[in-house]
Amino acid sequence: MKFVTRDYDGNVEILTMNRPERRNALGEDILRDLVDSVARAASDKDVNVILLAGNGPGFSAGADLKDFSAGDIEGTFNLNGRLGAFVRSLTLIRKPVVCAVDGFALGGGLMLAASCDVVVTAPATRWHLPEVSLGWLPGFGLNTLAARVGPFVARSLSWSPTAIDGMEAHRLGLADILSHPNETARQVALHYAKGLAAMPPHAVLTTKQFFSTPIAAGAEVMDDLANRYFAQDILHETARANMQRFLPKKGSGV
């Protein structure tokens, strides 16, 4: 089964995370398909822009805590590291990545969206980083988040007990474009992506490369530090208790 579907509209390749029953949670399986699909799109000479979206009720509920909870500390640390490496790669590939966020973007899903070049949100979309309330620091993406909204706002979002909506995400700079209430973020994002795909690709590329330098600077080091703090945090009793909540129930087969 493919957990990321691929469609085309002209020179735009649309990659849709397709695991709605798990709210497009970012685990081993969907990460594998995302890495493969983005690499294929990035190397396709007929694709000028990549559009990333989610199928189902929302964009992504974040890291798949069933995968995280089932592993040992080292395995969890490594999975976090691979998620962070993929998210960072979006800034560095040679084509712009436009992201359509409908429904919700939570935890690692928020970090994935924020790491795209252009983020389109619907007004009612729910944005939240719940990790600190569960007992741990987000293990990747904080450097890019701070590049978008500034370090003070990034910190506020990281430990906020409540979500914000798409209008507030747009006001803060977490999202670049706010769709109208009668349009989905995906509709607006596709329209934007098609306009961007019609521009001279070489000039779009050099523009992305120029601005990628300050965005990506230090991100790998900061992600490694955040992941080490994350691995330290999940040893605490509160974090372990919350992790256990996401383990498959005995006999459930899930």
C-alpha positions in Angstrom: 0.0 0.0 0.0 1.2 3.5 -0.9 0.8 6.0 1.9 1.5 8.9 -0.4 -0.4 9.4 -3.7 1.0 11.2 -6.7 -1.1 13.3 -9.1 -0.2 15.9 -11.7 -1.7 19.2 -12.8 0.4 20.6 -15.6 3.9 21.1 -14.2 2.7 20.7 -10.6 3.1 17.3 -8.9 0.6 16.8 -6.0 1.8 14.6 -3.2 -1.0 13.6 -0.8 -0.4 11.8 2.5 -3.0 9.1 2.4 -3.4 7.5 5.8 -6.6 9.2 7.0 -7.4 6.4 9.5 -4.3 7.4 11.4 -4.7 11.1 10.6 -1.6 11.0 8.4 0.6 10.4 11.4 4.3 10.5 10.6 5.7 7.0 11.2 8.1 4.6 9.5 5.7 3.7 6.6 4.6 7.2 5.6 8.1 8.6 6.1 9.5 6.0 3.6 6.9 7.0 1.0 7.4 10.7 1.6 11.2 10.5 1.1 10.7 8.4 -2.1 8.0 10.6 -3.6 9.7 13.9 -2.9 13.0 12.5 -4.4 11.2 11.4 -7.5 9.4 14.7 -8.0 12.6 16.6 -7.4 14.4 14.7 -10.1 11.5 14.8 -12.7 12.3 17.4 -15.4 8.6 17.9 -16.1 7.8 18.9 -12.5 8.4 22.6 -11.6 6.6 22.7 -8.3 5.7 20.2 -5.6 2.4 20.5 -3.7 2.1 18.6 -0.4 -1.3 18.0 1.1 -3.1 15.5 3.4 -6.1 13.2 2.7 -8.8 13.0 5.2 -9.8 15.2 8.1 -6.5 17.1 8.3 -2.9 17.6 7.1 -1.1 15.5 9.7 -1.5 14.8 13.4 2.3 14.7 13.8 4.7 11.9 14.7 3.1 8.5 14.9 3.4 7.8 18.7 2.6 4.2 18.2 5.9 3.8 16.4 7.7 6.0 18.9 6.2 4.2 21.9 7.0 0.8 20.6 10.7 1.4 20.2 13.5 1.7 22.7 15.2 5.0 23.4 17.8 4.6 20.6 15.2 3.6 18.1 13.0 6.5 19.0 15.9 8.9 18.8 16.8 7.5 15.3 13.3 7.8 14.0 13.1 11.4 15.2 16.4 12.1 13.5 15.2 10.7 10.2 12.0 12.7 10.4 14.1 15.8 11.0 16.4 15.1 8.1 13.4 14.7 5.7 11.8 17.9 6.9 15.1 19.8 6.5 15.5 18.4 3.0 12.5 20.4 1.8 14.4 23.6 2.1 17.3 22.3 0.1 15.7 20.5 -2.9 15.9 22.3 -6.2 12.1 22.9 -6.6 9.7 24.9 -4.5 7.4 23.0 -2.2 3.9 24.5 -1.6 1.9 23.1 1.3 -1.9 23.0 1.7 -3.0 22.7 5.3 -6.7 21.9 5.9 -8.2 20.6 9.1 -5.2 20.5 11.4 -1.4 20.4 11.6 -0.2 19.1 14.9 3.3 18.4 16.4 5.5 17.0 13.7 2.8 17.8 11.1 3.1 21.5 12.0 6.9 21.3 11.6 6.5 19.5 8.3 4.2 22.2 7.0 6.4 25.1 8.4 9.4 23.7 6.6 7.8 24.0 3.1 8.6 27.0 1.0 5.0 28.3 0.8 2.3 27.4 3.4 -1.4 27.9 2.6 -3.9 27.5 5.5 -7.6 27.5 5.8 -9.0 29.9 8.4 -10.4 27.1 10.6 -7.3 25.0 10.5 -6.0 24.0 13.9 -2.3 24.4 14.5 -0.7 23.2 17.7 2.5 21.8 19.2 1.3 19.5 22.1 4.7 17.9 22.9 5.6 20.0 25.9 2.2 19.3 27.5 3.0 15.6 27.1 6.4 15.9 28.7 9.0 16.4 26.0 10.5 19.1 23.7 9.7 18.7 20.0 12.7 16.8 18.5 13.0 18.6 15.2 11.9 21.6 13.2 12.3 24.3 15.9 15.1 26.1 14.0 13.0 26.4 10.9 9.9 27.4 13.0 12.0 30.2 14.6 13.2 31.3 11.1 9.5 31.7 10.2 8.1 33.4 13.3 11.1 34.5 15.4 12.5 32.7 18.5 10.2 34.3 21.0 7.0 33.3 19.1 8.5 29.9 18.3 9.0 29.3 22.0 5.5 30.5 22.8 4.0 28.2 20.3 6.1 25.3 21.6 4.8 25.4 25.1 1.3 26.8 24.5 -1.4 24.6 26.1 -3.9 25.7 23.4 -4.1 25.6 19.6 -4.3 28.5 17.3 -6.4 28.8 14.1 -5.4 29.5 10.6 -6.1 33.2 10.9 -3.6 33.5 13.8 -1.1 31.2 12.1 -1.2 33.6 9.1 -0.9 36.7 11.3 2.2 35.2 13.0 3.9 34.2 9.7 3.5 30.5 10.3 1.5 30.4 7.1 2.1 32.6 4.1 -1.4 32.6 2.5 -4.9 32.4 4.1 -7.6 30.9 2.0 -11.1 32.4 1.9 -13.7 30.6 4.1 -15.5 29.2 0.9 -12.2 27.7 -0.5 -10.0 24.9 0.8 -6.4 25.5 1.4 -5.7 22.9 -1.2 -7.6 24.8 -3.9 -5.8 28.0 -3.1 -2.4 26.2 -2.9 -2.9 24.5 -6.3 -3.8 27.9 -7.9 -0.6 29.4 -6.4 1.5 26.4 -7.4 0.4 26.6 -11.0 1.3 30.3 -11.1 4.7 29.6 -9.7 5.2 26.6 -12.1 4.6 28.9 -15.0 7.5 31.2 -14.1 11.1 30.6 -15.5 12.2 27.6 -13.5 15.9 28.7 -13.4 15.0 32.0 -11.7 12.6 30.3 -9.3 15.5 27.9 -8.4 18.0 30.7 -7.8 15.5 32.6 -5.6 14.9 29.5 -3.5 18.6 28.8 -3.2 19.4 32.3 -2.2 16.9 32.4 0.6 17.5 28.8 1.7 20.9 29.7 3.0 19.8 31.7 6.0 16.8 29.4 6.6 18.8 26.2 6.7 21.9 27.6 8.5 22.3 25.7 11.7 19.2 23.7 11.3 21.0 20.3 11.4 22.9 21.2 14.6 19.8 22.6 16.3 17.7 19.5 15.3 20.4 17.3 16.8 20.3 19.3 20.0 16.5 19.3 20.2 16.5 15.5 19.6 19.0 15.0 22.4 16.8 17.0 24.8 13.8 15.0 23.5 15.5 11.7 24.3 16.4 13.1 27.8 12.8 14.2 28.4 11.1 10.9 27.5 13.0 9.2 30.4 10.8 11.2 32.8 7.8 9.6 34.4 5.2 11.9 32.9 6.5 11.5 29.4 6.8 7.7 29.7 3.2 7.5 31.0 2.0 9.5 28.1 4.0 7.4 25.6 2.4 4.2 27.0 -1.0 5.6 26.2 -0.2 5.2 22.5 1.0 1.6 22.6 -1.3 -0.9 20.8 -3.8 -2.5 23.2 -3.1 -6.2 23.8 -5.1 -8.4 21.4 -6.2 -5.4 19.3 -3.9 -6.2 16.4 -3.5 -2.5 15.8 
